[in-house]
Amino acid sequence: AQMERNMQENRERMEKLEGYWMEAQSLCQAVDEHLKETQAQYQALERKYSKAKRLIKEYQQ
């Protein structure tokens, strides 16, 4: 009976840990997606900034 209880407790712990693992993976995917979006926005801003600098330089000449 004690062994049964221990096995059941271990099963429950494993299920709980599996749930945490799935949650962590999901969070990592969301953060990764956000990072990719932020990087894309940064690159777009970088291009606009370079273009603006070039245009200002041309107008000053």
Residue pairs with C-beta under 8 A, 6 or more apart in sequence:
none
